[in-house]
Amino acid sequence: MNRVIAKSLKDIFSFDVISFVIKISLASMGLSVVISYMFWHKLVSVVSSYLSYIPWSWLQTTGVTIVTFFVAYILFTIIISLLTSLYSEKLLIKLAKKHYPNTHIVGVPSITKSLLITLKATAIFILLFIVLFLTLFIPIIGQIIMLYLWSILLKEPTIYDVGALFIEDKERLKAKRAKTRTLAMVASLFNYIPIFNIFAPIFAQIMFLHHILKDEN
């Protein structure tokens, strides 16, 4: 695990990865701004209505703006995860060939399936976020819960997007899934660091790439 993380950290600071992340981030930022601008008043209204059921007066007043911006931040995170899932194929193949020259590409991820898996993960994330919202204010426990929620956005899309490229045997892929939750949570730590949060989705994919190929070459 430590070796996988170390190699992945070196990769994300390479020119190819940084270039990819910047392009995806700019596109995600643009979409996030447009969507937030179009639905900002509606978003504030929904957040205000939701917070009105919470028996904390400070959260019902000053908390509305903070929570609304946090929801907008989540939107950005969701979009960057989605775009990374859809466009990372060439980068992953390039990194695989760089580190593991004998690697064979066994398939190509279906854009439709990748999109559906990502949207499903997003729906689960949003549902659990709403249900567990109050727990997020509990020191330490709240941060652990949020880390787990972030990992939901990354786990299944990462398994499919990377696995479809390099693993044909379903049983082998199933065996390699074992540590994916941990890898997704490690990658999700970037969401707590401004600017570096844009690396979280591709970092998860790169770690899973090293995880499944390190013993094959």
TIKOLBA-298827 format. One record per residue (C-alpha): chain; x, y, z. Coordinates in steps of 0.1 Angstrom, whole numbers, plus 5000, padded with zeros to 4 digits. Layout:
<atoms>
> chain  x  y  z
> A  X  Y  Z
...
</atoms>
This chain:
<atoms>
> chain  x  y  z
> A  5000  5000  5000
> A  5028  5025  5009
> A  5046  5017  4977
> A  5014  5023  4957
> A  5008  5056  4974
> A  5044  5068  4969
> A  5045  5059  4932
> A  5011  5076  4927
> A  5023  5108  4944
> A  5052  5110  4920
> A  5029  5105  4891
> A  5004  5133  4900
> A  5032  5159  4899
> A  5043  5149  4864
> A  5037  5172  4835
> A  5011  5149  4818
> A  4990  5146  4850
> A  4992  5183  4859
> A  4982  5193  4824
> A  4953  5169  4824
> A  4941  5181  4858
> A  4943  5217  4848
> A  4922  5211  4817
> A  4896  5191  4837
> A  4895  5216  4865
> A  4889  5246  4842
> A  4861  5228  4825
> A  4846  5217  4858
> A  4849  5252  4872
> A  4832  5267  4842
> A  4803  5242  4844
> A  4801  5247  4882
> A  4799  5285  4878
> A  4772  5283  4851
> A  4751  5259  4871
> A  4755  5278  4904
> A  4746  5311  4887
> A  4715  5296  4870
> A  4702  5279  4902
> A  4718  5300  4930
> A  4686  5315  4944
> A  4669  5281  4942
> A  4698  5265  4959
> A  4697  5291  4987
> A  4660  5285  4991
> A  4664  5247  4993
> A  4693  5250  5019
> A  4673  5275  5040
> A  4642  5252  5040
> A  4664  5222  5050
> A  4681  5241  5078
> A  4648  5254  5091
> A  4642  5218  5105
> A  4675  5219  5124
> A  4672  5231  5160
> A  4703  5252  5159
> A  4695  5289  5154
> A  4730  5299  5145
> A  4729  5274  5116
> A  4696  5287  5104
> A  4710  5323  5101
> A  4747  5326  5095
> A  4750  5289  5084
> A  4728  5293  5052
> A  4755  5311  5032
> A  4783  5288  5044
> A  4763  5256  5037
> A  4752  5270  5003
> A  4788  5276  4993
> A  4798  5242  5006
> A  4771  5226  4984
> A  4785  5246  4954
> A  4819  5232  4963
> A  4804  5197  4963
> A  4790  5204  4929
> A  4824  5212  4916
> A  4838  5180  4932
> A  4811  5160  4915
> A  4817  5175  4881
> A  4855  5171  4883
> A  4850  5134  4893
> A  4826  5129  4864
> A  4849  5145  4838
> A  4880  5127  4851
> A  4861  5094  4848
> A  4851  5102  4812
> A  4884  5115  4799
> A  4913  5098  4818
> A  4916  5068  4795
> A  4946  5080  4774
> A  4965  5093  4805
> A  4960  5060  4823
> A  4973  5040  4793
> A  5003  5063  4790
> A  5012  5059  4827
> A  5007  5021  4825
> A  5031  5019  4796
> A  5056  5041  4814
> A  5057  5020  4846
> A  5047  4986  4832
> A  5059  4982  4796
> A  5046  4947  4793
> A  5010  4958  4801
> A  4983  4948  4776
> A  4952  4969  4771
> A  4924  4944  4773
> A  4894  4966  4767
> A  4880  5001  4765
> A  4856  5015  4792
> A  4821  5022  4778
> A  4813  5059  4781
> A  4777  5051  4788
> A  4785  5026  4815
> A  4811  5049  4830
> A  4786  5078  4831
> A  4759  5056  4847
> A  4783  5043  4873
> A  4794  5078  4882
> A  4759  5091  4883
> A  4748  5062  4906
> A  4778  5070  4929
> A  4768  5106  4929
> A  4732  5099  4938
> A  4743  5077  4967
> A  4767  5104  4978
> A  4740  5131  4978
> A  4714  5109  4995
> A  4738  5099  5023
> A  4751  5135  5026
> A  4715  5147  5032
> A  4708  5119  5057
> A  4741  5123  5076
> A  4743  5161  5074
> A  4740  5167  5111
> A  4767  5142  5120
> A  4792  5163  5100
> A  4793  5189  5128
> A  4806  5163  5153
> A  4844  5169  5157
> A  4866  5142  5142
> A  4836  5118  5137
> A  4821  5143  5112
> A  4853  5145  5092
> A  4857  5107  5090
> A  4821  5104  5078
> A  4827  5131  5052
> A  4858  5113  5041
> A  4838  5082  5036
> A  4812  5101  5016
> A  4839  5116  4994
> A  4852  5080  4987
> A  4818  5070  4974
> A  4823  5094  4945
> A  4856  5077  4936
> A  4854  5040  4944
> A  4831  5024  4919
> A  4839  5047  4889
> A  4876  5041  4896
> A  4872  5003  4896
> A  4853  5004  4864
> A  4874  5029  4845
> A  4908  5014  4853
> A  4897  4978  4855
> A  4881  4978  4821
> A  4914  4988  4806
> A  4937  4963  4822
> A  4917  4934  4837
> A  4896  4910  4816
> A  4890  4883  4843
> A  4861  4893  4865
> A  4873  4871  4894
> A  4907  4888  4893
> A  4891  4922  4892
> A  4869  4912  4922
> A  4900  4902  4941
> A  4917  4935  4933
> A  4887  4955  4946
> A  4895  4946  4982
> A  4916  4976  4990
> A  4897  5001  4968
> A  4878  5017  4996
> A  4910  5025  5014
> A  4926  5039  4982
> A  4895  5060  4976
> A  4896  5074  5011
> A  4933  5082  5008
> A  4926  5101  4975
> A  4896  5119  4992
> A  4920  5135  5017
> A  4928  5159  4989
> A  4893  5173  4992
> A  4903  5189  5025
> A  4932  5208  5009
> A  4923  5238  4987
> A  4936  5236  4952
> A  4949  5201  4957
> A  4914  5188  4958
> A  4914  5189  4920
> A  4938  5159  4921
> A  4916  5136  4941
> A  4898  5117  4912
> A  4928  5111  4891
> A  4949  5103  4922
> A  4924  5075  4930
> A  4926  5062  4895
> A  4964  5062  4894
> A  4966  5045  4928
> A  4943  5018  4916
> A  4963  5014  4884
> A  4995  5007  4904
> A  4975  4985  4928
> A  4963  4962  4900
> A  4995  4962  4879
> A  5023  4961  4904
> A  5023  4923  4907
> A  5017  4917  4870
> A  5050  4930  4856
</atoms>
